Amino acid sequence: MFNKMKGYRAERNVKLDFIKKGWKVVRAGGSLGEYDIIAFKNGKCIFLQIKSTNKSKFYYYGYMEDSYAGFPFKLVVHFNRKRTVVISPQKVVSENDGEDIDTFIEKLSS
């Protein structure tokens, strides 16, 4: 149960990060598919898989393509309640990889 709550909180926080920047967000309830969140703004759409870990590295075994249904697909990993990074899917993600969530959303929005 704890892991589900941790995952839900990470998804909720990413969702709120996008909403604060004017994006419309749909959460895929139950997270049984390849993505957890779909975000839309000004004709743009992005699919996001959200993960959370208390370790300095995260091992990802999910969907490994850069796009989903013709739209960008990104892996978002929340580390130690500190940094949330956005990266193209890869097997091992460290907290120094990728781009900070706020910077990523700013660039995506422009």
Secondary structure, 3 states (H helix, E strand, C coil): CHHHHHHHHHHHHHHHHHHHCCCEEEECCCCCCCCCEEEEECCEEEEEEEEEECCCEEECCCCCCCEECCEEEEEEEEECCCEEEEECCCCEEECCCCEEHHHHHHHHHC
